[in-house]
Amino acid sequence: MASLSLNKVRKAYGPVEVIRGVDLEIGKGEFIVFVGPSGCGKSTLLRMIAGLESITGGDLIIDELRVNDVPPSKRGIAMVFQSYALYPHMTVYDNMAFAMRIAGDSKEEIDKRVREAAGILQLEPYLDRLPKALSGGQRQRVAIGRAIVRNPKVFLFDEPLSNLDAALRVATRIEIAKLHESMPETTMIYVTHDQVEAMTLADRIVVLSAGDIEQVGAPIDLYENPANLFVARFIGSPAMNILPGKVTATGAKTSVEIGAGRKVELPIASDASLKGSNIQFGVRPEDLTVTKSANWIIEGEVTLVECLGEVTLLYLDSHGSEEPVIAKLTGTHNLERGTKVHLSAPAKTMHAFTEDGISLRHI
């Protein structure tokens, strides 16, 4: 299958630049997920790879061939859209076979590929049905099957699960994961705003913001070692808690003062130039626990309790924080509003960022 290279790729609509010099290498067989807030350029970048959007500048290389001016039909790419876009008057079989018929493939080859794709996606019982007789998840699987039969070099998925309800999203996400396992040499690029999809499907995640790549890495690397404050806040739900702080000592470890003068020692090396500088201290809600020991790091008053059964979310009003501090506690906890609590976290889970938002771990 195909490898892709994006070299200084740009996209502008008149004076407005929406993709700003993206560099990215995608290996054969990788499952890459583009994530980012609405308007960050992730779908535009996907459409540029597909050939549905022109490239303003830079080079798009597929298998060592520059394809900037190659039409979509010649790029060896199949795309699965957010909308199923199935022909309502055609059966599942005919929907999946349509592109191959247009291409002039033999009946034998069409039948072989359609039935192979149907087997992969567990669609054999539905081949004679019309789309209106299918569930949303089944229709999306037909759309994926239509892409599979084309035997493309690269699969592109543009938020394919966003039209499904929660249960169907989970089921179809599992099907896509199985699809990748069954086609390990196939390169897949997937666009989503759903962090669960990104964390569970991706070999590597590409985090985009305002047309730039903020960080590329394996899901767990981005979660544990975000390069900057944007990635730290975007990856993880609820978002990482951020409190203002100041560096009080540097060296092999960094001491910071946060909140109401609370001193915390971080296992992060820093140089002497940072001493006395303002920083932003970060800790994830799931790393916080309620403690009665003297080694707490955050003190606050409970303003809201959300009991979800599996977890309890505590919202605290804490000194120095403009936003509520959130603690994600395992199980159920009976804490009333107005209760003062102290929170602690393992030192290795704590983060610090410069005023410009750069992680001290990446300096």
C-alpha positions in Angstrom: 0.0 0.0 0.0 1.0 3.7 0.0 3.1 6.0 2.0 2.4 9.8 2.0 4.5 12.9 2.4 3.2 16.4 2.9 6.0 18.9 2.4 5.1 22.6 3.3 1.6 22.0 2.2 -0.5 25.2 2.2 -4.2 26.1 1.4 -5.5 29.6 1.0 -8.9 31.0 0.0 -7.8 34.4 -1.3 -6.0 36.2 1.5 -7.2 33.7 4.2 -4.7 30.9 4.8 -6.3 27.8 6.4 -3.5 25.3 6.1 -0.1 26.9 6.9 2.9 24.9 5.7 2.1 21.4 7.0 5.0 18.8 7.0 3.9 15.2 7.7 5.2 11.7 6.9 2.7 8.8 6.9 4.1 5.3 6.6 2.6 2.4 4.7 -0.1 0.6 6.8 -0.3 3.4 9.4 -3.7 4.5 10.9 -3.4 8.2 11.3 -6.0 10.3 13.0 -6.4 14.1 12.5 -8.0 15.8 15.5 -8.6 19.4 16.5 -11.3 21.9 17.2 -13.8 23.0 14.5 -12.2 25.2 11.9 -8.6 23.9 12.5 -8.3 22.6 9.0 -8.4 18.8 9.5 -11.2 18.1 6.9 -9.6 20.6 4.5 -6.3 18.7 4.8 -8.0 15.4 4.2 -9.8 16.8 1.1 -6.5 18.1 -0.2 -5.1 14.6 0.1 -8.1 13.2 -1.7 -7.8 15.8 -4.5 -11.2 17.4 -3.7 -9.4 20.7 -2.8 -6.5 22.2 -4.7 -3.2 22.7 -3.0 -2.0 26.4 -2.9 1.6 25.6 -2.1 4.0 22.7 -1.2 4.0 19.1 -2.4 1.8 16.1 -1.8 3.7 12.9 -2.4 2.1 9.4 -2.7 4.5 6.5 -3.2 7.2 8.9 -4.3 5.0 10.5 -6.9 4.0 14.2 -6.7 0.2 14.2 -7.1 -0.7 17.9 -6.6 -2.2 18.0 -10.1 -3.3 14.4 -10.4 -7.2 14.1 -10.5 -8.9 12.3 -7.5 -9.8 9.2 -9.6 -6.1 8.6 -10.4 -4.7 8.9 -6.9 -5.6 5.4 -5.7 -7.7 6.8 -2.8 -11.1 5.9 -1.5 -13.0 8.2 0.8 -15.8 7.5 3.3 -17.8 10.6 4.1 -19.8 11.7 7.1 -23.0 11.2 5.1 -23.5 7.7 3.8 -24.4 8.9 0.2 -25.9 5.6 -0.8 -28.1 5.2 -3.9 -31.5 4.6 -2.3 -32.9 2.6 -5.3 -29.9 0.2 -5.3 -29.4 -2.9 -3.1 -26.4 -3.1 -0.8 -24.7 -5.3 -3.4 -25.3 -2.9 -6.2 -24.1 0.1 -4.1 -20.9 -1.6 -3.4 -20.4 -2.8 -6.9 -21.3 0.4 -8.7 -17.8 2.0 -8.9 -16.3 -1.2 -10.2 -19.0 -1.5 -12.9 -18.3 2.1 -14.0 -14.6 1.1 -14.2 -15.5 -1.8 -16.5 -14.4 -4.6 -14.2 -15.6 -8.1 -15.0 -18.7 -9.6 -13.3 -16.5 -12.3 -11.7 -14.1 -9.8 -10.2 -16.9 -7.5 -9.0 -18.7 -10.4 -7.3 -15.5 -11.6 -5.7 -14.5 -8.2 -4.2 -18.1 -7.4 -3.1 -18.5 -10.6 -1.2 -15.0 -10.3 0.3 -15.8 -6.8 1.6 -19.2 -8.0 2.8 -17.5 -10.8 4.7 -15.1 -8.4 6.4 -17.9 -6.0 7.4 -20.5 -8.7 8.3 -22.8 -7.5 5.6 -23.6 -10.9 3.9 -27.2 -11.1 5.2 -28.0 -7.6 3.9 -26.7 -7.7 0.3 -30.2 -7.8 -1.2 -31.6 -5.1 1.0 -32.2 -1.5 0.0 -30.5 1.2 2.2 -33.9 2.2 3.8 -34.1 -1.3 5.3 -30.8 -0.8 7.2 -29.8 0.8 10.4 -27.5 3.8 10.5 -24.5 1.7 11.5 -25.2 -0.8 8.7 -25.5 2.0 6.1 -22.1 3.3 7.2 -20.6 -0.1 6.9 -22.0 -0.3 3.3 -20.3 3.1 2.6 -17.0 1.6 4.0 -17.5 -1.5 1.9 -18.0 0.6 -1.2 -14.5 2.0 -0.5 -13.0 -1.4 0.2 -14.0 -3.0 -3.1 -12.0 -0.4 -5.0 -8.8 -1.8 -3.4 -7.4 1.7 -2.8 -3.8 2.6 -1.7 -5.2 4.9 1.0 -8.5 5.0 2.9 -9.7 8.4 4.0 -12.5 8.8 6.6 -14.1 12.1 7.2 -15.9 11.9 10.6 -17.8 8.8 9.5 -19.4 8.1 12.9 -20.7 11.6 13.7 -24.2 10.9 12.4 -24.7 7.8 14.6 -26.1 7.5 18.1 -23.7 6.6 21.0 -24.3 2.9 20.9 -23.9 2.7 17.1 -20.7 4.8 17.3 -19.1 2.3 19.6 -20.1 -0.7 17.5 -19.0 0.9 14.2 -15.7 2.1 15.8 -15.0 -1.5 16.7 -15.8 -2.5 13.1 -13.3 0.1 11.8 -10.6 -1.2 14.2 -11.2 -4.8 13.1 -11.1 -3.6 9.5 -7.6 -2.1 10.0 -6.5 -5.3 11.7 -7.7 -7.4 8.8 -5.9 -5.0 6.3 -2.7 -4.3 8.1 -0.8 -3.0 5.1 -3.6 -0.5 4.2 -2.9 3.1 5.0 -5.8 4.9 6.7 -6.3 8.6 7.5 -9.2 9.4 9.8 -10.7 12.8 10.7 -12.6 13.2 13.9 -13.3 15.6 16.8 -14.0 12.7 19.1 -11.1 12.0 21.4 -12.2 8.4 22.2 -12.1 7.6 18.5 -8.7 9.1 18.2 -7.2 7.4 21.2 -8.6 4.0 20.4 -8.1 3.8 16.7 -4.9 5.7 15.9 -1.3 4.5 15.6 -0.4 8.2 15.6 -2.5 11.3 16.3 -2.0 14.6 14.5 -3.3 17.5 16.6 -4.1 20.5 14.5 -4.9 24.1 15.5 -5.6 27.0 13.2 -4.0 25.3 10.2 -0.8 24.2 12.0 0.3 20.9 13.4 0.8 21.2 17.2 2.1 17.7 17.9 2.3 14.3 16.3 2.6 11.1 18.3 1.2 7.9 19.6 -2.0 8.4 21.6 -0.4 7.6 25.0 2.6 9.9 24.3 0.3 12.8 23.6 -1.7 12.1 26.7 1.3 11.7 29.0 3.7 14.2 27.4 1.9 17.0 25.6 4.3 19.4 23.9 2.3 22.5 24.8 -0.7 23.7 26.6 -3.1 23.4 23.6 -2.4 19.7 23.3 -2.6 19.2 27.0 -6.0 20.8 27.2 -7.3 19.2 24.0 -6.3 15.6 24.7 -8.2 14.2 27.7 -11.7 14.6 29.0 -12.4 16.5 31.1 -9.6 18.8 30.1 -6.4 19.2 32.1 -6.7 21.6 35.1 -4.5 24.6 34.7 -3.5 26.9 37.6 -1.0 29.8 37.6 2.3 29.3 39.3 5.8 30.6 39.7 9.1 28.7 39.6 10.9 28.9 42.9 13.8 26.5 42.3 15.4 24.9 39.3 17.8 22.0 38.6 17.2 18.2 38.2 13.7 19.0 39.6 11.6 22.1 39.4 9.9 23.6 42.4 6.8 25.8 41.8 4.4 27.7 43.9 0.8 27.4 42.9 -2.6 28.5 44.3 -2.5 30.0 47.7 1.3 29.7 48.1 1.4 25.9 47.9 4.8 24.6 47.0 5.1 21.6 44.7 8.2 19.8 43.4 7.9 18.5 39.9 10.1 15.7 38.4 11.0 18.0 35.5 14.5 19.4 34.9 14.8 23.1 34.2 17.6 25.7 34.0 18.4 28.6 36.2 16.9 31.1 33.7 13.4 30.0 34.6 13.7 30.7 38.3 11.2 33.4 39.3 9.3 33.1 36.1 5.6 32.6 35.9 4.4 29.2 34.7 1.1 27.4 34.2 0.8 24.3 36.4 -1.3 21.4 35.0 -2.8 18.2 36.4 -5.4 15.9 34.8 -8.8 15.4 36.6 -8.4 11.6 36.7 -5.0 12.0 38.5 -6.5 13.8 41.4 -7.7 12.2 44.6 -9.2 13.5 47.7 -6.7 13.4 50.6 -6.6 14.2 54.3 -2.8 14.1 54.4 -0.6 17.2 54.6 0.8 16.5 51.1 -2.1 18.0 49.2 -1.5 20.3 46.2 -4.9 21.9 45.6 -7.5 23.2 48.1 -11.0 24.1 47.1 -14.7 24.3 47.9 -17.0 21.9 46.2 -19.4 23.8 43.9 -20.9 20.9 41.9 -21.0 17.1 42.1 -21.8 15.0 39.1 -22.3 11.3 40.0 -22.1 9.2 36.9 -21.9 5.8 38.6 -18.6 4.7 37.2 -17.0 8.0 38.2 -17.8 11.1 40.2 -16.8 14.6 38.9 -16.1 17.2 41.6 -16.0 20.9 40.6 -14.0 23.0 43.0 -13.6 26.7 43.4 -9.9 27.0 44.1 -7.8 30.1 44.9 -5.9 31.3 41.8 -7.8 29.3 39.2 -10.1 31.2 36.8 -12.0 28.0 35.9 -13.3 25.3 38.3 -10.8 22.7 39.2 -12.2 19.3 38.2 -11.4 16.0 40.0 -12.5 12.7 38.3 -12.9 10.2 41.1 -13.5 6.5 40.7 -16.9 5.2 41.9 -19.4 7.2 43.9 -18.6 9.9 46.5 -21.1 11.6 48.8 -19.7 15.2 49.0 -22.0 18.2 49.4 -21.7 21.6 47.9 -19.7 23.9 50.1 -17.5 21.1 51.5 -13.8 22.1 51.6 -11.5 19.3 50.2 -7.8 18.8 49.6 -6.6 17.1 46.4 -3.3 15.3 45.7 -1.7 13.6 42.7 1.4 11.6 41.9 4.3 13.9 41.1 4.9 12.1 37.8 1.5 13.1 36.5 2.0 16.9 37.1 2.9 19.3 34.2 4.3 22.7 33.9 4.1 25.1 30.9 5.8 28.4 30.2 3.7 31.6 29.8 3.9 30.9 26.1 2.4 27.4 26.7 5.4 25.3 26.0 5.8 22.2 28.2 8.9 22.3 30.4 9.4 18.7 29.5 9.9 19.7 25.9 12.3 22.6 26.4 
